[in-house]
Amino acid sequence: MPDDAAAALTRARERVEELADPDGAFAVACAETGVRPPPVWGSRFPSFEAAERARDAAVAYREALRELDPYCEQYDLVVCEETDSSLGFASVRETTAGRRANGLPRTRRTVTLAGDGRDEWLRVENAPIVDLVGPEALLDDEVVERQLRTMGGER
């Protein structure tokens, strides 16, 4: 590893550690997926400003990684409030090159469910998606089962 890349990675990681506070109310995560990649995974920050500085350090860290490995995953890192729930959900619909029988463009929907801010739990493409969480709590099994039956055409 080149010395300048190693130094940049070390500086960024140390900066995040300096700013972190285990009782902090803010975090840094990917805006699209909720994933908290190194060096910010598991870190909380005491103020929005501290989290912004940590985000900047994490961006520098990720850029240094991409100099070593151009295929290193990219994240749109943002400051967010820390919550008790570490579950992240992202849904993306893309137009593909194909056409349906009725002439409309085919689309691909990808849903990613991430947990603990560190890694993906589940990535689904073109499958039925059900709601697992209601406005205030997880939905019970019966509600999820009804959604699945409705999608399958059962009554």
Residue pairs with C-beta under 8 A, 6 or more apart in sequence:
1 68
2 68
5 64
5 67
5 68
8 60
8 61
8 63
8 64
9 61
9 64
9 65
11 57
11 60
12 39
12 57
12 58
12 60
12 61
12 64
13 38
13 39
13 57
13 61
15 53
15 54
15 57
16 39
16 40
16 43
16 54
16 57
16 58
16 61
17 39
17 43
19 43
19 45
19 50
19 51
19 53
19 54
19 57
20 43
20 44
20 45
20 54
21 44
21 45
21 46
21 50
22 44
23 44
23 46
24 43
24 44
24 45
24 46
24 47
24 50
24 51
24 82
25 44
25 45
25 46
25 47
25 81
25 82
26 44
26 45
26 46
26 47
26 48
26 50
26 51
26 79
26 80
26 81
26 82
27 36
27 40
27 43
27 44
27 45
27 51
27 79
27 80
27 81
27 82
27 117
28 36
28 40
28 43
28 45
28 51
28 54
28 55
28 58
28 77
28 78
28 79
28 80
29 35
29 36
29 40
29 77
29 78
29 80
29 88
29 117
30 36
30 37
30 75
30 76
30 77
30 78
30 88
31 76
31 77
31 78
32 75
32 76
32 90
32 92
33 75
33 88
33 90
33 112
33 114
33 120
34 87
34 88
34 89
34 90
34 114
34 117
35 75
35 88
35 114
35 117
35 118
35 119
35 120
36 42
36 43
36 117
36 118
37 58
37 62
37 73
37 75
37 77
37 118
38 61
39 57
39 58
39 61
40 54
40 55
40 58
40 77
41 117
41 118
42 117
42 118
43 54
44 82
45 51
45 54
48 79
51 79
52 79
55 77
55 78
55 79
58 77
59 77
62 72
62 74
62 75
62 77
65 72
66 72
66 74
86 115
86 116
86 117
87 113
87 114
87 115
87 133
88 112
88 113
88 114
88 115
88 117
89 111
89 112
89 113
89 114
90 111
90 112
90 114
91 109
91 110
91 111
91 112
91 129
92 109
92 110
92 111
93 107
93 108
93 109
94 107
94 108
94 109
94 110
95 105
95 106
95 107
96 105
96 106
96 107
96 108
97 106
98 105
98 106
99 105
99 106
100 106
108 125
108 126
109 125
109 126
109 129
110 123
110 124
110 125
111 123
111 124
111 129
112 120
112 122
112 123
112 124
113 120
113 121
113 122
113 123
114 120
114 121
115 121
128 148
128 151
128 152
130 144
130 147
130 148
130 151
131 139
131 144
131 147
132 138
132 139
132 144
133 139
134 143
149 155
